[in-house]
Amino acid sequence: MFTTIYLFFYIDNTGFILYSIKAMKKQLCIIVLFFSLAVLVVGCNRSGGIAILEKKEIFTLEYGNFENQLNIFDISTVNDMKTTLIMRNGFFYVMNAEALKIMEMSSYGDLITFYYNPQYNKAPVYAGSENVKAATRRAVEYEFNELSAITVDSRKYLYAVDKFPFDRQDQDSENGQVLSQIVLRFNSEGKYMDYIGQQGPGGMPFPYIKSIYATNDNELVVITYSNENYTVFWFSSDGYLLYKMPIYKQNVPSPFEKEDASKNWHSISSIVPDYNDRSLYLKIDYYSSFIDEASHLQSGITFNGSYIYSLNIEDGKFGEPLEILPYTEQRSEGFSNERYEIPYDFLGVTENGWFFFFINTDSGFNIQMIQRDGQRILKRNLPVNRKDILYYSLDLSNSGILSVLFIKNDKAEINWWRTDALIQSVLKN
């Protein structure tokens, strides 16, 4: 009779790693003893704790009205900011939604393409010029209305979520939704191609778009959200609709189905697509309530756990769940010492199959990276001086690099952490 044993430990400079081993029951004692001794020997040479991954500053941006500057208007309203950073294949794209412009920049901070609404931005001096110097930059006019998200595919096609003017919006009376958002499409030369709606090019506008993604096959994935339910639109590389899948909160699986449904509930916290396959990953958080025996009223809430479920977009079948260990925090007040378990936020999945999760801490970010089969888990602290930061946008590239845009009082910084190199070093060892 075989039994599976899970071993979870910190070793060398690779972080926390989870291994699973199948063995006969008689062999388990030997295996546990061997690994315990190995961990003890390694642990004697380590100070303990989660290792720190240092960030690298790539470039900075000044504030202002020029094409290579950020215009965020009033820093006191940072809670409403929609400025977003993404990085693809070494190029950085900053969607400055407040100024209705998008900047494509090199890793040296040089502006390559400037997409802008001419009513809110001045045309750069090289706009329309044909000289050699201007040929290294492009200026693209488009009357954006309300930018909210961007993505880029391997062809360098830029997709931007925008909103129709009020007189072109529609109503979905059956579901009580306003249909107002579209996905603009620009080719690699910066030329506007068309907009994508629910049915494809020129289609009906979408309800609220939560996020968009481009797969390695250059297929566009649009994820909409309304009333705690999602609808996923999956388009071909030409922009035509391949699949439309509604995902209802009440229909997703639960590892707690046998327990009292009146005391348990769940939330779909995020959905991301796979870069290589036509499948989705749903992160679902599960909770239960305390009922006071005397008053029979709810007196508290317990976090039961987070799980990742894969969902095949072609046949609608869910895969086996993967449990995501929560972030644990110790709080001491007076003579009491409380231990809290907090669910991670799901950042995304890389093309080589690693799930990334993060949570804000007093010292920065805590990142948890889990191999898709759950065999290995890496954890890192990403130190950040929060005193200087007013707002940030965090991005995970398909190759596994974490990039961040920090908005500060005097300037904006773009940094990254080479988590892809960390993963590669773990696989080699």
DRENDO-1510 file (C-alpha; in Angstrom, 1 decimal, always signed):
<recs>
REC; n; res; u; v; w
REC; 1; MET; +0.0; +0.0; +0.0 .
REC; 2; PHE; +1.6; +3.3; -1.1 .
REC; 3; THR; +1.2; +6.5; +0.9 .
REC; 4; THR; +2.0; +10.0; -0.2 .
REC; 5; ILE; +4.1; +12.2; +2.1 .
REC; 6; TYR; +4.6; +16.0; +1.7 .
REC; 7; LEU; +7.8; +17.6; +2.8 .
REC; 8; PHE; +8.0; +21.4; +3.2 .
REC; 9; PHE; +11.3; +23.0; +4.1 .
REC; 10; TYR; +13.8; +25.8; +3.4 .
REC; 11; ILE; +17.0; +24.8; +1.7 .
REC; 12; ASP; +20.0; +26.7; +0.3 .
REC; 13; ASN; +19.0; +29.9; -1.5 .
REC; 14; THR; +16.0; +28.5; -3.3 .
REC; 15; GLY; +13.3; +29.4; -0.7 .
REC; 16; PHE; +10.6; +27.2; +0.7 .
REC; 17; ILE; +10.0; +24.1; -1.4 .
REC; 18; LEU; +7.3; +21.5; -1.1 .
REC; 19; TYR; +8.0; +18.0; -2.3 .
REC; 20; SER; +5.7; +15.1; -2.5 .
REC; 21; ILE; +7.0; +11.5; -2.3 .
REC; 22; LYS; +5.2; +8.2; -2.7 .
REC; 23; ALA; +6.5; +5.3; -0.7 .
REC; 24; MET; +5.6; +2.1; +1.2 .
REC; 25; LYS; +4.6; +2.7; +4.8 .
REC; 26; LYS; +7.7; +1.0; +6.0 .
REC; 27; GLN; +9.8; +3.3; +4.0 .
REC; 28; LEU; +8.2; +6.5; +5.3 .
REC; 29; CYS; +10.1; +6.6; +8.6 .
REC; 30; ILE; +13.4; +6.3; +6.7 .
REC; 31; ILE; +12.5; +9.0; +4.3 .
REC; 32; VAL; +11.3; +11.4; +7.0 .
REC; 33; LEU; +14.4; +10.8; +9.0 .
REC; 34; PHE; +16.7; +11.4; +6.0 .
REC; 35; PHE; +15.1; +14.7; +5.0 .
REC; 36; SER; +14.9; +15.8; +8.7 .
REC; 37; LEU; +18.6; +15.4; +9.0 .
REC; 38; ALA; +19.2; +17.2; +5.7 .
REC; 39; VAL; +17.1; +20.1; +6.7 .
REC; 40; LEU; +18.8; +20.2; +10.2 .
REC; 41; VAL; +22.3; +20.3; +8.6 .
REC; 42; VAL; +21.3; +23.1; +6.2 .
REC; 43; GLY; +19.4; +25.0; +8.8 .
REC; 44; CYS; +22.5; +25.2; +11.0 .
REC; 45; ASN; +24.1; +27.4; +8.4 .
REC; 46; ARG; +21.1; +29.6; +7.8 .
REC; 47; SER; +19.6; +32.5; +9.8 .
REC; 48; GLY; +16.1; +31.4; +9.0 .
REC; 49; GLY; +13.1; +33.4; +7.6 .
REC; 50; ILE; +12.1; +34.1; +4.0 .
REC; 51; ALA; +14.9; +35.3; +1.7 .
REC; 52; ILE; +14.9; +38.8; +0.2 .
REC; 53; LEU; +14.9; +39.4; -3.5 .
REC; 54; GLU; +16.4; +42.7; -4.4 .
REC; 55; LYS; +14.8; +45.0; -7.0 .
REC; 56; LYS; +16.5; +46.7; -9.9 .
REC; 57; GLU; +15.6; +50.2; -10.9 .
REC; 58; ILE; +15.1; +50.3; -14.7 .
REC; 59; PHE; +14.3; +54.0; -15.3 .
REC; 60; THR; +12.4; +57.0; -13.9 .
REC; 61; LEU; +9.7; +59.2; -15.3 .
REC; 62; GLU; +9.1; +62.9; -14.5 .
REC; 63; TYR; +5.7; +64.5; -14.0 .
REC; 64; GLY; +4.4; +66.9; -16.6 .
REC; 65; ASN; +2.6; +67.4; -19.9 .
REC; 66; PHE; +5.3; +66.3; -22.4 .
REC; 67; GLU; +4.9; +63.0; -24.2 .
REC; 68; ASN; +7.6; +61.2; -22.1 .
REC; 69; GLN; +6.2; +62.4; -18.8 .
REC; 70; LEU; +3.4; +61.2; -16.6 .
REC; 71; ASN; +0.5; +63.5; -16.0 .
REC; 72; ILE; -1.5; +62.4; -12.9 .
REC; 73; PHE; -3.1; +65.8; -12.3 .
REC; 74; ASP; -3.7; +65.7; -8.5 .
REC; 75; ILE; -1.6; +63.3; -6.4 .
REC; 76; SER; -4.2; +63.7; -3.6 .
REC; 77; THR; -6.6; +61.7; -5.7 .
REC; 78; VAL; -4.3; +58.7; -6.1 .
REC; 79; ASN; -7.0; +56.3; -4.8 .
REC; 80; ASP; -8.8; +56.8; -8.0 .
REC; 81; MET; -5.8; +56.4; -10.3 .
REC; 82; LYS; -5.9; +54.0; -13.2 .
REC; 83; THR; -2.4; +54.4; -14.5 .
REC; 84; THR; -1.0; +50.9; -15.3 .
REC; 85; LEU; +2.3; +49.3; -16.2 .
REC; 86; ILE; +2.9; +46.2; -18.2 .
REC; 87; MET; +6.1; +44.7; -19.5 .
REC; 88; ARG; +6.4; +42.4; -22.6 .
REC; 89; ASN; +9.7; +41.1; -24.1 .
REC; 90; GLY; +11.7; +43.9; -22.5 .
REC; 91; PHE; +9.4; +46.8; -23.6 .
REC; 92; PHE; +7.4; +48.8; -21.0 .
REC; 93; TYR; +3.9; +50.1; -21.7 .
REC; 94; VAL; +2.6; +52.8; -19.4 .
REC; 95; MET; -1.1; +53.5; -19.7 .
REC; 96; ASN; -1.5; +57.0; -18.2 .
REC; 97; ALA; -5.3; +56.9; -18.1 .
REC; 98; GLU; -5.6; +60.2; -16.3 .
REC; 99; ALA; -4.1; +61.9; -19.3 .
REC; 100; LEU; -5.6; +59.6; -21.9 .
REC; 101; LYS; -2.3; +58.5; -23.3 .
REC; 102; ILE; -0.2; +55.3; -23.6 .
REC; 103; MET; +3.6; +55.3; -23.8 .
REC; 104; GLU; +5.7; +52.4; -25.2 .
REC; 105; MET; +9.2; +52.6; -23.8 .
REC; 106; SER; +12.5; +50.7; -24.1 .
REC; 107; SER; +14.3; +49.3; -21.0 .
REC; 108; TYR; +16.4; +52.5; -21.1 .
REC; 109; GLY; +13.3; +54.7; -20.7 .
REC; 110; ASP; +13.4; +55.9; -24.3 .
REC; 111; LEU; +10.0; +56.6; -25.8 .
REC; 112; ILE; +9.2; +54.5; -28.9 .
REC; 113; THR; +5.5; +55.0; -29.5 .
REC; 114; PHE; +3.2; +57.7; -28.1 .
REC; 115; TYR; -0.6; +57.0; -28.3 .
REC; 116; TYR; -2.5; +60.1; -27.3 .
REC; 117; ASN; -5.8; +62.0; -27.3 .
REC; 118; PRO; -5.0; +65.3; -29.1 .
REC; 119; GLN; -7.7; +67.1; -27.0 .
REC; 120; TYR; -5.8; +66.4; -23.8 .
REC; 121; ASN; -2.2; +66.2; -25.1 .
REC; 122; LYS; +0.0; +68.4; -27.3 .
REC; 123; ALA; +1.3; +66.7; -30.5 .
REC; 124; PRO; +5.0; +66.0; -30.1 .
REC; 125; VAL; +7.4; +67.9; -32.5 .
REC; 126; TYR; +8.1; +64.7; -34.4 .
REC; 127; ALA; +4.5; +63.9; -35.2 .
REC; 128; GLY; +4.2; +63.5; -39.0 .
REC; 129; SER; +7.9; +64.1; -39.5 .
REC; 130; GLU; +9.8; +61.9; -41.9 .
REC; 131; ASN; +13.4; +62.7; -40.9 .
REC; 132; VAL; +15.7; +59.9; -39.6 .
REC; 133; LYS; +15.6; +61.0; -36.0 .
REC; 134; ALA; +11.8; +61.1; -35.9 .
REC; 135; ALA; +11.7; +57.6; -37.5 .
REC; 136; THR; +12.8; +56.1; -34.1 .
REC; 137; ARG; +9.6; +57.4; -32.5 .
REC; 138; ARG; +6.0; +57.2; -33.5 .
REC; 139; ALA; +3.1; +59.5; -32.5 .
REC; 140; VAL; -0.4; +57.9; -32.8 .
REC; 141; GLU; -3.5; +60.1; -32.5 .
REC; 142; TYR; -6.7; +58.5; -31.1 .
REC; 143; GLU; -9.5; +60.1; -29.2 .
REC; 144; PHE; -9.6; +57.9; -26.2 .
REC; 145; ASN; -12.6; +58.4; -23.9 .
REC; 146; GLU; -11.8; +56.4; -20.7 .
REC; 147; LEU; -8.9; +54.0; -20.7 .
REC; 148; SER; -8.9; +51.3; -18.1 .
REC; 149; ALA; -6.6; +48.3; -19.1 .
REC; 150; ILE; -4.0; +47.3; -21.7 .
REC; 151; THR; -2.2; +44.2; -23.0 .
REC; 152; VAL; +0.2; +43.4; -25.8 .
REC; 153; ASP; +0.7; +40.2; -27.8 .
REC; 154; SER; +3.9; +38.7; -29.3 .
REC; 155; ARG; +3.2; +40.6; -32.6 .
REC; 156; LYS; +3.4; +43.8; -30.6 .
REC; 157; TYR; -0.3; +44.4; -31.2 .
REC; 158; LEU; -1.6; +46.8; -28.5 .
REC; 159; TYR; -5.1; +46.2; -27.0 .
REC; 160; ALA; -6.6; +49.0; -24.9 .
REC; 161; VAL; -9.9; +48.9; -23.0 .
REC; 162; ASP; -11.9; +52.1; -23.8 .
REC; 163; LYS; -15.4; +53.3; -23.3 .
REC; 164; PHE; -18.0; +54.4; -25.9 .
REC; 165; PRO; -19.4; +57.9; -25.6 .
REC; 166; PHE; -22.7; +58.0; -23.8 .
REC; 167; ASP; -24.8; +58.2; -27.0 .
REC; 168; ARG; -23.3; +55.0; -28.3 .
REC; 169; GLN; -23.7; +52.9; -25.1 .
REC; 170; ASP; -26.3; +50.1; -24.9 .
REC; 171; GLN; -28.4; +48.5; -22.2 .
REC; 172; ASP; -28.7; +44.8; -21.3 .
REC; 173; SER; -32.1; +45.0; -19.6 .
REC; 174; GLU; -32.2; +41.2; -19.0 .
REC; 175; ASN; -29.1; +41.3; -16.8 .
REC; 176; GLY; -29.3; +44.9; -15.7 .
REC; 177; GLN; -26.0; +45.9; -17.3 .
REC; 178; VAL; -24.7; +48.9; -19.1 .
REC; 179; LEU; -22.8; +47.9; -22.3 .
REC; 180; SER; -20.2; +50.5; -22.8 .
REC; 181; GLN; -16.7; +49.1; -23.0 .
REC; 182; ILE; -14.7; +48.0; -26.1 .
REC; 183; VAL; -11.2; +46.8; -26.8 .
REC; 184; LEU; -9.2; +49.0; -29.2 .
REC; 185; ARG; -6.7; +47.2; -31.4 .
REC; 186; PHE; -3.5; +48.8; -32.8 .
REC; 187; ASN; -1.0; +46.9; -35.0 .
REC; 188; SER; +2.8; +46.7; -34.5 .
REC; 189; GLU; +3.3; +50.0; -36.5 .
REC; 190; GLY; +0.9; +51.8; -34.2 .
REC; 191; LYS; -1.9; +52.0; -36.7 .
REC; 192; TYR; -5.4; +51.7; -35.4 .
REC; 193; MET; -7.1; +48.6; -36.8 .
REC; 194; ASP; -10.6; +48.3; -35.3 .
REC; 195; TYR; -12.3; +47.7; -32.0 .
REC; 196; ILE; -13.4; +44.4; -30.6 .
REC; 197; GLY; -16.8; +43.9; -29.1 .
REC; 198; GLN; -18.6; +40.8; -27.8 .
REC; 199; GLN; -19.0; +39.2; -31.2 .
REC; 200; GLY; -15.6; +40.3; -32.5 .
REC; 201; PRO; -14.6; +43.3; -34.7 .
REC; 202; GLY; -17.2; +46.0; -34.5 .
REC; 203; GLY; -19.4; +43.9; -32.1 .
REC; 204; MET; -21.7; +44.9; -29.3 .
REC; 205; PRO; -19.9; +46.6; -26.4 .
REC; 206; PHE; -19.0; +44.7; -23.3 .
REC; 207; PRO; -20.3; +45.2; -19.7 .
REC; 208; TYR; -17.6; +46.1; -17.2 .
REC; 209; ILE; -14.2; +44.6; -18.2 .
REC; 210; LYS; -12.2; +43.5; -15.3 .
REC; 211; SER; -9.1; +42.4; -17.2 .
REC; 212; ILE; -7.7; +41.5; -20.6 .
REC; 213; TYR; -4.9; +39.1; -21.6 .
REC; 214; ALA; -3.0; +38.0; -24.8 .
REC; 215; THR; -1.9; +34.4; -25.0 .
REC; 216; ASN; +1.2; +33.1; -26.7 .
REC; 217; ASP; -1.0; +32.2; -29.7 .
REC; 218; ASN; -2.0; +35.9; -29.9 .
REC; 219; GLU; -5.5; +35.1; -28.8 .
REC; 220; LEU; -7.3; +37.8; -26.8 .
REC; 221; VAL; -9.0; +37.0; -23.6 .
REC; 222; VAL; -11.6; +39.5; -22.2 .
REC; 223; ILE; -12.9; +38.9; -18.6 .
REC; 224; THR; -16.0; +40.8; -17.6 .
REC; 225; TYR; -17.6; +41.0; -14.2 .
REC; 226; SER; -21.1; +41.8; -12.9 .
REC; 227; ASN; -23.0; +40.9; -9.7 .
REC; 228; GLU; -20.3; +38.5; -8.4 .
REC; 229; ASN; -20.4; +36.6; -11.7 .
REC; 230; TYR; -17.9; +36.5; -14.6 .
REC; 231; THR; -18.1; +36.1; -18.3 .
REC; 232; VAL; -15.0; +35.1; -20.3 .
REC; 233; PHE; -14.8; +36.0; -24.0 .
REC; 234; TRP; -12.0; +34.1; -25.9 .
REC; 235; PHE; -11.1; +35.5; -29.3 .
REC; 236; SER; -8.9; +34.2; -32.2 .
REC; 237; SER; -5.7; +36.0; -33.3 .
REC; 238; ASP; -7.9; +37.7; -35.9 .
REC; 239; GLY; -10.2; +39.0; -33.3 .
REC; 240; TYR; -13.2; +36.7; -33.9 .
REC; 241; LEU; -15.1; +35.1; -31.0 .
REC; 242; LEU; -14.1; +31.5; -30.3 .
REC; 243; TYR; -15.7; +30.9; -26.9 .
REC; 244; LYS; -18.0; +32.7; -24.5 .
REC; 245; MET; -18.2; +31.2; -21.1 .
REC; 246; PRO; -20.3; +32.6; -18.2 .
REC; 247; ILE; -18.9; +31.6; -14.8 .
REC; 248; TYR; -21.5; +31.8; -12.0 .
REC; 249; LYS; -20.5; +31.9; -8.4 .
REC; 250; GLN; -23.0; +29.3; -7.4 .
REC; 251; ASN; -21.7; +26.8; -9.9 .
REC; 252; VAL; -18.0; +26.6; -9.1 .
REC; 253; PRO; -16.8; +23.6; -7.1 .
REC; 254; SER; -16.0; +23.6; -3.4 .
REC; 255; PRO; -13.9; +21.2; -1.3 .
REC; 256; PHE; -16.3; +22.0; +1.6 .
REC; 257; GLU; -19.5; +20.8; -0.2 .
REC; 258; LYS; -20.4; +18.2; +2.5 .
REC; 259; GLU; -20.4; +20.9; +5.2 .
REC; 260; ASP; -23.4; +23.0; +6.2 .
REC; 261; ALA; -24.0; +25.3; +3.2 .
REC; 262; SER; -25.8; +27.9; +5.4 .
REC; 263; LYS; -22.5; +28.5; +7.3 .
REC; 264; ASN; -20.1; +28.4; +4.4 .
REC; 265; TRP; -19.7; +30.7; +1.4 .
REC; 266; HIS; -17.0; +31.5; -1.2 .
REC; 267; SER; -15.8; +34.2; -3.4 .
REC; 268; ILE; -14.2; +34.1; -6.9 .
REC; 269; SER; -11.3; +36.5; -6.3 .
REC; 270; SER; -9.8; +36.4; -9.7 .
REC; 271; ILE; -9.6; +34.6; -13.1 .
REC; 272; VAL; -6.6; +34.4; -15.4 .
REC; 273; PRO; -6.0; +32.4; -18.6 .
REC; 274; ASP; -3.2; +30.0; -19.4 .
REC; 275; TYR; -0.6; +31.3; -21.9 .
REC; 276; ASN; -0.3; +28.0; -23.8 .
REC; 277; ASP; -3.6; +26.2; -23.5 .
REC; 278; ARG; -7.2; +27.3; -23.8 .
REC; 279; SER; -7.9; +27.0; -20.1 .
REC; 280; LEU; -8.6; +29.4; -17.2 .
REC; 281; TYR; -7.4; +29.4; -13.6 .
REC; 282; LEU; -9.9; +30.5; -10.9 .
REC; 283; LYS; -8.7; +31.5; -7.4 .
REC; 284; ILE; -11.6; +30.9; -5.0 .
REC; 285; ASP; -11.5; +31.9; -1.3 .
REC; 286; TYR; -13.7; +29.9; +1.1 .
REC; 287; TYR; -15.1; +31.2; +4.4 .
REC; 288; SER; -17.4; +30.0; +7.2 .
REC; 289; SER; -19.3; +31.9; +10.0 .
REC; 290; PHE; -19.4; +31.4; +13.7 .
REC; 291; ILE; -22.9; +31.2; +15.2 .
REC; 292; ASP; -23.3; +32.2; +18.8 .
REC; 293; GLU; -25.2; +29.4; +20.6 .
REC; 294; ALA; -27.0; +31.7; +22.9 .
REC; 295; SER; -28.3; +34.3; +20.5 .
REC; 296; HIS; -28.1; +32.1; +17.3 .
REC; 297; LEU; -26.6; +35.1; +15.5 .
REC; 298; GLN; -23.4; +35.2; +13.5 .
REC; 299; SER; -20.6; +36.3; +15.7 .
REC; 300; GLY; -17.5; +36.0; +13.5 .
REC; 301; ILE; -16.0; +34.8; +10.2 .
REC; 302; THR; -13.3; +32.2; +9.6 .
REC; 303; PHE; -11.1; +31.9; +6.5 .
REC; 304; ASN; -11.1; +28.3; +5.5 .
REC; 305; GLY; -8.7; +28.3; +2.6 .
REC; 306; SER; -7.9; +29.3; -1.0 .
REC; 307; TYR; -7.9; +26.9; -4.0 .
REC; 308; ILE; -7.0; +27.2; -7.6 .
REC; 309; TYR; -9.2; +25.4; -10.1 .
REC; 310; SER; -8.4; +25.0; -13.7 .
REC; 311; LEU; -11.3; +25.3; -16.2 .
REC; 312; ASN; -11.1; +24.0; -19.7 .
REC; 313; ILE; -12.7; +26.7; -21.9 .
REC; 314; GLU; -13.5; +24.2; -24.7 .
REC; 315; ASP; -15.5; +21.7; -22.7 .
REC; 316; GLY; -16.3; +23.6; -19.4 .
REC; 317; LYS; -14.8; +21.0; -17.1 .
REC; 318; PHE; -13.0; +21.8; -13.9 .
REC; 319; GLY; -9.7; +20.2; -12.9 .
REC; 320; GLU; -8.6; +19.0; -9.5 .
REC; 321; PRO; -8.1; +21.8; -7.0 .
REC; 322; LEU; -4.7; +23.1; -5.8 .
REC; 323; GLU; -4.6; +24.5; -2.2 .
REC; 324; ILE; -2.9; +27.8; -1.8 .
REC; 325; LEU; -1.4; +28.2; +1.6 .
REC; 326; PRO; -2.3; +31.6; +3.2 .
REC; 327; TYR; +0.1; +34.2; +4.5 .
REC; 328; THR; +0.5; +33.9; +8.2 .
REC; 329; GLU; +1.1; +36.9; +10.4 .
REC; 330; GLN; +1.8; +37.0; +14.2 .
REC; 331; ARG; +0.4; +40.0; +16.1 .
REC; 332; SER; +1.3; +40.7; +19.7 .
REC; 333; GLU; -0.7; +43.1; +21.9 .
REC; 334; GLY; +0.1; +43.2; +25.6 .
REC; 335; PHE; +0.2; +39.6; +26.8 .
REC; 336; SER; -1.7; +38.2; +23.9 .
REC; 337; ASN; -0.2; +36.7; +20.7 .
REC; 338; GLU; -2.6; +36.3; +17.8 .
REC; 339; ARG; -1.9; +34.4; +14.6 .
REC; 340; TYR; -3.8; +35.5; +11.5 .
REC; 341; GLU; -4.2; +33.7; +8.2 .
REC; 342; ILE; -4.7; +36.0; +5.2 .
REC; 343; PRO; -5.4; +34.9; +1.6 .
REC; 344; TYR; -2.9; +35.9; -1.0 .
REC; 345; ASP; -4.0; +37.9; -4.1 .
REC; 346; PHE; -3.5; +36.0; -7.4 .
REC; 347; LEU; -1.2; +37.8; -9.6 .
REC; 348; GLY; -1.1; +35.4; -12.6 .
REC; 349; VAL; +0.5; +32.4; -14.2 .
REC; 350; THR; +3.7; +32.2; -16.3 .
REC; 351; GLU; +4.1; +30.4; -19.6 .
REC; 352; ASN; +6.2; +27.8; -17.9 .
REC; 353; GLY; +3.5; +27.0; -15.4 .
REC; 354; TRP; +4.2; +28.9; -12.1 .
REC; 355; PHE; +1.4; +30.6; -10.2 .
REC; 356; PHE; +2.3; +33.9; -8.6 .
REC; 357; PHE; +0.6; +35.3; -5.5 .
REC; 358; PHE; +1.4; +38.4; -3.5 .
REC; 359; ILE; +0.3; +40.2; -0.4 .
REC; 360; ASN; +1.2; +43.7; +1.0 .
REC; 361; THR; +3.3; +43.7; +4.1 .
REC; 362; ASP; +4.7; +46.4; +6.3 .
REC; 363; SER; +8.1; +46.0; +4.6 .
REC; 364; GLY; +6.9; +45.6; +1.0 .
REC; 365; PHE; +5.5; +42.6; -0.8 .
REC; 366; ASN; +5.5; +38.9; +0.1 .
REC; 367; ILE; +5.5; +36.8; -3.0 .
REC; 368; GLN; +4.6; +33.1; -3.2 .
REC; 369; MET; +5.4; +31.2; -6.3 .
REC; 370; ILE; +3.9; +27.7; -6.8 .
REC; 371; GLN; +4.6; +25.2; -9.5 .
REC; 372; ARG; +1.4; +24.2; -11.3 .
REC; 373; ASP; +1.5; +20.7; -10.0 .
REC; 374; GLY; +2.1; +22.0; -6.5 .
REC; 375; GLN; +5.4; +20.2; -6.2 .
REC; 376; ARG; +7.5; +23.2; -5.4 .
REC; 377; ILE; +6.8; +26.5; -3.5 .
REC; 378; LEU; +9.1; +29.5; -3.4 .
REC; 379; LYS; +8.6; +32.5; -1.1 .
REC; 380; ARG; +10.4; +35.8; -1.2 .
REC; 381; ASN; +10.1; +39.2; +0.5 .
REC; 382; LEU; +10.3; +42.1; -1.9 .
REC; 383; PRO; +11.4; +45.1; +0.3 .
REC; 384; VAL; +9.7; +48.4; -0.4 .
REC; 385; ASN; +10.0; +51.7; +1.5 .
REC; 386; ARG; +6.2; +52.5; +1.7 .
REC; 387; LYS; +6.8; +56.0; +3.2 .
REC; 388; ASP; +7.6; +57.3; -0.2 .
REC; 389; ILE; +5.0; +55.5; -2.3 .
REC; 390; LEU; +1.6; +57.0; -3.1 .
REC; 391; TYR; +0.5; +54.4; -5.6 .
REC; 392; TYR; +1.8; +51.4; -7.5 .
REC; 393; SER; +1.0; +49.1; -10.4 .
REC; 394; LEU; +2.4; +45.6; -10.3 .
REC; 395; ASP; +2.8; +43.4; -13.4 .
REC; 396; LEU; +3.8; +39.8; -14.0 .
REC; 397; SER; +5.1; +39.1; -17.5 .
REC; 398; ASN; +4.5; +35.8; -19.3 .
REC; 399; SER; +8.2; +34.9; -18.8 .
REC; 400; GLY; +7.9; +35.4; -15.0 .
REC; 401; ILE; +9.4; +38.9; -14.4 .
REC; 402; LEU; +7.8; +41.1; -11.8 .
REC; 403; SER; +7.7; +44.8; -12.8 .
REC; 404; VAL; +6.3; +47.7; -10.8 .
REC; 405; LEU; +5.5; +51.3; -11.3 .
REC; 406; PHE; +5.9; +53.4; -8.2 .
REC; 407; ILE; +4.2; +56.8; -8.0 .
REC; 408; LYS; +6.1; +59.1; -5.6 .
REC; 409; ASN; +5.9; +62.7; -4.7 .
REC; 410; ASP; +8.7; +63.9; -6.9 .
REC; 411; LYS; +8.9; +61.3; -9.6 .
REC; 412; ALA; +7.7; +57.9; -10.9 .
REC; 413; GLU; +10.0; +54.8; -10.8 .
REC; 414; ILE; +9.9; +51.6; -12.9 .
REC; 415; ASN; +11.6; +48.7; -11.2 .
REC; 416; TRP; +11.7; +44.9; -11.6 .
REC; 417; TRP; +12.5; +41.8; -9.7 .
REC; 418; ARG; +14.1; +38.9; -11.7 .
REC; 419; THR; +11.8; +36.2; -10.3 .
REC; 420; ASP; +12.3; +34.3; -13.7 .
REC; 421; ALA; +16.0; +33.9; -12.9 .
REC; 422; LEU; +15.2; +32.7; -9.4 .
REC; 423; ILE; +12.9; +30.0; -10.8 .
REC; 424; GLN; +15.4; +28.9; -13.4 .
REC; 425; SER; +18.1; +28.5; -10.7 .
REC; 426; VAL; +15.7; +26.3; -8.6 .
REC; 427; LEU; +15.0; +24.1; -11.6 .
REC; 428; LYS; +18.7; +23.7; -12.3 .
REC; 429; ASN; +19.5; +22.7; -8.8 .
</recs>
